[in-house]
Amino acid sequence: SFAVDSEAVNIRGFAFYEKLSSEDSKIEIIFIKDNENAFVSELLKEKRKDVSDYFKGNYEDSGFYNNFNLSEFPKGNYKVGVLVRNKNDEKYNLIDKTFSVE
């Protein structure tokens, strides 16, 4: 889920490498300001047994969440992406969420 109110950006979801255990993965969020500057922040992990069960793999550590205070963002328009890293690779996906800080 992704929600923006007058004070914060709240994000919760899951991300993983297909066919690789999520146990050693690090999940980060990327905020891209005005298609120029990127800000990266680590997300808090959340156990997601439902993801492992549904996708039939070791993805229990694929869950993430965090809240970000809008007062800490410079003014601008933001796109949002999720970055998953493990010791061998990293994958980045832009999600279909945007927000503005005025």
Secondary structure, 3 states (H helix, E strand, C coil): CEEECCCEEEEEEECCCCCCCCCCCEEEEEEEECCCEEEEEECEEECCHHHHHHHCCCCHHHEEEEEEEHHHCCCEEEEEEEEEECCCCEEEEEEEEEEEEC
